[in-house]
Amino acid sequence: MCHLWRIPFSFALFSYLCRKKYLRKKLLEKLQMDSWTFEDMALDIYAYQSVHNPVYHQFLTLSGQFDKPISQIEDIPFLPISFFKSHEIKSGAWETSTLFESSGTTGAIPSIHHVRNQQFYLSNAQRIFEKQYGALEEYHLFALLPGYLERSNSSLVAMADDFISKTQSPLSGFYLHDFVALKDVLAKAKNSNRKCLLLGVSFGLLDFAEAHQMDLSHCLIMETGGMKGRRKELIREELHQILKTAFNVSAIHSEYGMTELFSQAYSKGDGVYTPAKTMRILLREVNDPFALAPFGKTGLINVIDLANMDTCSFIATDDIGRISQDFQFEVLGRYDQSDVRGCNLMVSDL
């Protein structure tokens, strides 16, 4: 009797696991094609993650959102980003291959992003960068990322390291505290036929600017935000003006990304970010996490990141922003009750 009872139970479990694996495989195949529309893909991923992500499913259930009809992406509930500090966020059952860990400030609880396939993250990051800036092999890339290099498990360092290798340039590399070497290699790159990219965390770029003011008009300078408690927080406009003056450039580019995301957005100096194809920003009201703010009004940023296939694609951040009709967005700061995050600056315009 016992064996007869176990046969259908085991078969049902086996069928369930096969269906789950099949669903993920189909979604991943679809995501890697160009024929999908964002809304359809987001709704398909929501249908998968709302059932197969235990933490997200429990959040939806306890908040009374699980049975809510979902017919458009504006109906989707977003998981608070703080859950990455307290829970293991996974869609489906799989072994963690890599952990991405946030930097934050000293003493703060870090966010942990469990990674199923780091190469998927790196390939997606490369596609996003090259869509806006061209092939990496056309660049020398100099990474100034103190605070990130001094710890393990940084998604930004993983991305920069992969980008450096893809440039195939003998000049590309990380420069931790050796500003003299960085100054020399930047001067040397000026005479080459490649484009030059200086990618740096904000306080690192400021430290370098104070040590060596130099003409970098041949260079694209990109800040990733973050003072990490090393320096006084500055509004973005003030930071960019200091760097533009120090390095004789007309614009400072910015990258918007974070530990909890697999996709990035870039700004080419005007403070307006263009999201990746796999990324879309919605805004929610400050006092109602399930109500969206209208276009043109400031609100808290919700991120849909379709590349977060194996964790959660629907994240309610603590960043304050504004979006336009074409889905570009501005980051105006952070909600003052949230932790200091590495990718954001203080509020500059509300």
C-alpha positions as CSV (number, residue, x, y, z in Angstrom):
1,M,0.0,0.0,0.0
2,C,2.8,2.4,0.9
3,H,4.6,1.8,-2.3
4,L,1.5,2.2,-4.4
5,W,0.8,5.6,-2.7
6,R,4.4,6.8,-3.4
7,I,4.3,6.1,-7.1
8,P,1.8,8.8,-8.1
9,F,3.2,11.2,-5.6
10,S,6.7,10.8,-7.0
11,F,5.4,11.0,-10.6
12,A,3.5,14.2,-9.7
13,L,6.6,15.8,-8.2
14,F,8.8,14.7,-11.1
15,S,6.3,16.2,-13.5
16,Y,6.2,19.4,-11.6
17,L,9.9,19.8,-11.6
18,C,10.1,19.0,-15.3
19,R,7.5,21.7,-16.0
20,K,9.4,24.2,-13.9
21,K,12.6,23.4,-15.7
22,Y,10.8,23.6,-19.1
23,L,9.3,27.0,-18.2
24,R,12.7,28.5,-17.3
25,K,14.3,27.1,-20.4
26,K,11.6,28.6,-22.6
27,L,11.8,31.9,-20.9
28,L,15.6,32.0,-21.2
29,E,15.5,31.1,-24.8
30,K,12.9,33.7,-25.5
31,L,14.9,36.4,-23.6
32,Q,18.0,35.7,-25.7
33,M,16.0,36.3,-29.0
34,D,15.0,39.8,-30.4
35,S,11.4,39.0,-31.1
36,W,9.9,39.6,-27.7
37,T,8.1,42.7,-26.4
38,F,9.0,44.0,-23.0
39,E,5.5,43.8,-21.6
40,D,4.8,40.2,-22.7
41,M,8.2,39.1,-21.4
42,A,7.7,40.8,-18.1
43,L,4.2,39.2,-17.7
44,D,5.6,35.7,-18.5
45,I,8.4,36.1,-16.0
46,Y,6.0,37.3,-13.4
47,A,3.8,34.3,-13.9
48,Y,6.9,32.1,-13.4
49,Q,8.5,33.9,-10.4
50,S,5.3,34.6,-8.5
51,V,4.9,30.8,-8.2
52,H,8.5,29.5,-8.2
53,N,10.2,32.1,-6.1
54,P,9.3,31.2,-2.5
55,V,10.2,34.5,-1.0
56,Y,8.4,36.5,-3.6
57,H,5.4,34.2,-3.5
58,Q,5.2,34.6,0.3
59,F,5.5,38.4,0.0
60,L,2.7,38.4,-2.6
61,T,0.5,36.2,-0.4
62,L,1.0,38.0,2.9
63,S,0.5,41.4,1.3
64,G,-2.7,40.3,-0.3
65,Q,-1.3,40.7,-3.8
66,F,-1.0,37.1,-5.1
67,D,-4.6,36.8,-6.2
68,K,-4.7,40.3,-7.8
69,P,-5.4,40.2,-11.5
70,I,-2.2,41.0,-13.5
71,S,-2.9,42.1,-17.1
72,Q,-0.2,44.8,-17.6
73,I,3.2,45.5,-16.0
74,E,1.7,48.4,-14.0
75,D,-0.2,45.8,-12.1
76,I,2.8,43.8,-11.0
77,P,3.8,44.1,-7.2
78,F,7.5,44.7,-6.5
79,L,9.6,43.0,-3.9
80,P,11.3,45.5,-1.5
81,I,15.0,45.6,-2.1
82,S,15.7,45.1,1.6
83,F,14.7,41.4,1.2
84,F,18.1,40.8,-0.4
85,K,19.6,41.6,3.0
86,S,17.5,39.1,4.9
87,H,16.5,36.3,2.5
88,E,17.9,34.0,-0.1
89,I,16.2,35.2,-3.3
90,K,15.9,32.4,-5.9
91,S,13.4,31.4,-8.5
92,G,13.5,27.7,-8.7
93,A,15.9,25.3,-6.9
94,W,19.5,25.6,-8.0
95,E,23.0,25.7,-6.6
96,T,24.6,29.1,-6.1
97,S,27.7,29.5,-8.2
98,T,28.7,33.0,-7.2
99,L,27.6,35.5,-4.6
100,F,27.4,39.2,-5.4
101,E,27.6,41.3,-2.2
102,S,26.9,45.1,-1.9
103,S,29.4,47.5,-0.4
104,G,27.3,50.0,1.5
105,T,28.9,51.7,4.5
106,T,30.8,50.3,7.4
107,G,28.6,48.3,9.7
108,A,25.6,48.2,7.3
109,I,24.1,44.8,6.5
110,P,25.0,43.9,2.9
111,S,22.7,42.8,0.1
112,I,23.4,39.3,-1.2
113,H,22.6,38.4,-4.7
114,H,22.8,34.6,-5.4
115,V,24.1,34.0,-8.9
116,R,23.2,30.9,-10.9
117,N,25.4,31.7,-14.0
118,Q,27.9,34.6,-13.8
119,Q,28.6,34.4,-17.5
120,F,25.0,35.3,-18.2
121,Y,25.4,38.4,-16.1
122,L,28.7,39.3,-17.8
123,S,27.4,38.7,-21.4
124,N,24.3,40.8,-20.6
125,A,26.4,43.6,-19.2
126,Q,28.6,43.6,-22.3
127,R,25.6,43.7,-24.7
128,I,24.2,46.7,-22.8
129,F,27.5,48.6,-22.8
130,E,28.3,48.0,-26.4
131,K,24.7,49.0,-27.5
132,Q,25.4,52.5,-26.2
133,Y,29.2,52.9,-26.5
134,G,30.4,50.5,-29.2
135,A,32.7,47.4,-29.1
136,L,34.9,47.0,-26.0
137,E,37.8,46.1,-28.3
138,E,37.9,49.7,-29.5
139,Y,38.8,50.9,-25.9
140,H,41.5,51.2,-23.4
141,L,39.7,50.8,-20.1
142,F,41.1,52.1,-16.8
143,A,39.2,51.0,-13.6
144,L,39.6,53.1,-10.5
145,L,37.5,51.2,-8.0
146,P,38.9,51.4,-4.5
147,G,36.5,50.1,-1.9
148,Y,35.3,47.5,-4.4
149,L,38.6,45.9,-5.2
150,E,39.4,45.8,-1.5
151,R,36.6,43.3,-0.9
152,S,35.4,40.2,-2.6
153,N,32.1,39.5,-4.4
154,S,31.6,42.8,-6.1
155,S,29.4,42.6,-9.3
156,L,31.0,45.9,-10.5
157,V,34.5,44.5,-10.2
158,A,33.4,41.3,-12.0
159,M,32.0,43.4,-14.8
160,A,35.0,45.7,-15.0
161,D,37.4,42.8,-15.0
162,D,35.5,41.1,-17.9
163,F,35.4,44.4,-19.8
164,I,39.1,44.9,-19.3
165,S,39.8,41.5,-20.7
166,K,37.5,42.1,-23.7
167,T,39.4,45.2,-24.7
168,Q,42.5,43.1,-25.3
169,S,44.5,46.2,-24.6
170,P,47.9,46.0,-22.8
171,L,47.1,49.4,-21.2
172,S,43.8,48.4,-19.7
173,G,43.7,47.5,-16.1
174,F,42.8,48.2,-12.5
175,Y,44.4,51.1,-10.6
176,L,43.8,50.9,-6.9
177,H,45.9,53.6,-5.2
178,D,48.7,54.1,-7.8
179,F,47.7,57.5,-9.2
180,V,51.1,58.1,-10.7
181,A,50.8,54.9,-12.8
182,L,47.3,55.8,-13.8
183,K,48.4,59.4,-14.8
184,D,51.1,57.9,-16.9
185,V,49.0,55.4,-18.7
186,L,46.3,57.9,-19.4
187,A,48.8,60.2,-21.0
188,K,50.2,57.3,-23.1
189,A,46.7,56.3,-24.2
190,K,46.2,59.8,-25.7
191,N,48.5,59.0,-28.5
192,S,46.8,55.7,-29.5
193,N,44.0,55.2,-32.0
194,R,41.7,53.7,-29.4
195,K,39.0,55.4,-27.4
196,C,39.8,55.7,-23.7
197,L,37.4,55.0,-20.8
198,L,38.2,55.9,-17.2
199,L,35.6,54.1,-15.0
200,G,35.7,55.1,-11.4
201,V,33.8,55.2,-8.1
202,S,33.1,58.8,-7.2
203,F,35.5,59.2,-4.2
204,G,38.2,57.5,-6.2
205,L,37.8,60.0,-9.1
206,L,37.8,62.9,-6.7
207,D,41.0,61.7,-5.0
208,F,42.7,61.3,-8.4
209,A,41.5,64.7,-9.5
210,E,43.0,66.4,-6.4
211,A,46.3,64.5,-6.9
212,H,46.6,65.0,-10.7
213,Q,44.6,67.6,-12.6
214,M,45.3,66.8,-16.3
215,D,43.8,67.1,-19.7
216,L,41.6,64.1,-20.3
217,S,39.6,65.5,-23.2
218,H,40.5,62.4,-25.2
219,C,38.9,60.3,-22.5
220,L,35.3,59.2,-21.6
221,I,35.0,59.5,-17.8
222,M,32.3,57.5,-16.1
223,E,31.4,57.5,-12.5
224,T,29.5,54.7,-10.7
225,G,28.5,56.8,-7.7
226,G,29.3,56.1,-4.1
227,M,31.3,57.9,-1.5
228,K,31.3,54.8,0.8
229,G,31.7,57.1,3.8
230,R,35.2,58.1,2.5
231,R,34.1,61.7,1.6
232,K,31.2,64.1,2.1
233,E,28.3,63.3,-0.1
234,L,27.8,65.6,-3.1
235,I,24.9,66.3,-5.3
236,R,25.6,64.9,-8.8
237,E,25.9,68.3,-10.5
238,E,28.6,69.4,-8.0
239,L,30.5,66.2,-8.4
240,H,30.4,66.4,-12.2
241,Q,31.5,70.0,-12.3
242,I,34.5,69.3,-10.1
243,L,35.6,66.4,-12.4
244,K,34.9,68.3,-15.6
245,T,37.1,71.2,-14.4
246,A,39.9,68.9,-13.2
247,F,40.0,66.8,-16.3
248,N,39.0,69.3,-19.0
249,V,36.0,67.3,-20.3
250,S,32.6,68.5,-21.3
251,A,30.6,65.8,-19.7
252,I,30.9,63.1,-17.0
253,H,29.0,59.9,-17.9
254,S,27.3,57.7,-15.2
255,E,26.4,54.1,-14.7
256,Y,23.3,53.0,-12.8
257,G,23.6,49.5,-11.5
258,M,23.5,47.7,-8.2
259,T,24.2,44.3,-6.6
260,E,20.6,43.2,-6.9
261,L,20.4,43.8,-10.6
262,F,21.8,42.1,-13.7
263,S,21.1,45.0,-16.0
264,Q,22.6,48.6,-16.1
265,A,21.6,52.0,-17.4
266,Y,23.9,54.7,-18.6
267,S,23.8,58.5,-18.7
268,K,26.0,60.4,-21.2
269,G,26.4,63.5,-19.0
270,D,22.9,65.0,-18.8
271,G,21.8,63.0,-15.8
272,V,19.2,61.2,-17.9
273,Y,19.7,57.4,-18.0
274,T,18.8,55.2,-20.9
275,P,17.9,51.7,-19.6
276,A,18.9,48.5,-21.2
277,K,16.5,46.5,-23.3
278,T,16.1,44.2,-20.4
279,M,15.3,47.0,-17.9
280,R,12.4,49.4,-17.3
281,I,11.7,51.9,-14.6
282,L,8.4,52.6,-12.9
283,L,7.8,55.0,-10.1
284,R,5.7,54.3,-7.0
285,E,4.2,56.7,-4.5
286,V,6.2,57.2,-1.3
287,N,3.3,56.5,1.0
288,D,1.8,53.6,-0.9
289,P,4.1,50.8,-2.2
290,F,1.4,49.4,-4.5
291,A,0.4,52.7,-6.1
292,L,2.3,54.0,-9.1
293,A,3.3,57.7,-9.5
294,P,2.4,59.4,-12.8
295,F,4.8,60.5,-15.5
296,G,6.6,63.7,-14.7
297,K,6.2,63.3,-10.9
298,T,8.9,62.2,-8.6
299,G,8.6,58.9,-6.8
300,L,10.5,55.8,-5.6
301,I,12.1,53.7,-8.3
302,N,10.7,50.3,-9.1
303,V,13.0,48.3,-11.5
304,I,11.9,45.6,-13.8
305,D,15.1,43.6,-14.7
306,L,14.2,40.8,-17.1
307,A,17.8,39.5,-16.8
308,N,17.1,38.6,-13.1
309,M,15.5,35.4,-14.4
310,D,16.7,33.3,-11.6
311,T,16.2,35.7,-8.7
312,C,13.5,38.4,-8.8
313,S,12.9,40.7,-11.8
314,F,10.6,43.1,-9.9
315,I,12.5,45.2,-7.3
316,A,11.3,48.2,-5.3
317,T,14.4,50.2,-4.7
318,D,14.9,53.1,-2.2
319,D,16.0,55.5,-4.9
320,I,14.0,58.6,-5.8
321,G,13.6,59.3,-9.5
322,R,11.6,60.7,-12.3
323,I,10.8,59.1,-15.7
324,S,9.8,60.4,-19.1
325,Q,7.4,59.0,-21.7
326,D,10.2,57.3,-23.5
327,F,11.2,55.3,-20.4
328,Q,14.4,57.3,-19.8
329,F,14.8,58.3,-16.2
330,E,16.7,60.5,-13.7
331,V,18.0,59.4,-10.3
332,L,17.4,62.3,-7.9
333,G,18.7,60.7,-4.7
334,R,17.6,58.2,-2.1
335,Y,14.7,58.0,0.3
336,D,16.2,59.3,3.6
337,Q,15.1,56.3,5.6
338,S,17.1,53.9,3.5
339,D,20.7,52.7,3.8
340,V,23.4,54.6,1.9
341,R,23.8,52.7,-1.3
342,G,26.9,52.6,-3.5
343,C,25.1,53.6,-6.8
344,N,23.4,56.8,-5.6
345,L,24.2,60.3,-4.6
346,M,22.3,62.7,-2.4
347,V,19.0,64.3,-3.5
348,S,19.7,67.1,-6.0
349,D,16.3,68.2,-7.2
350,L,12.9,67.4,-5.8
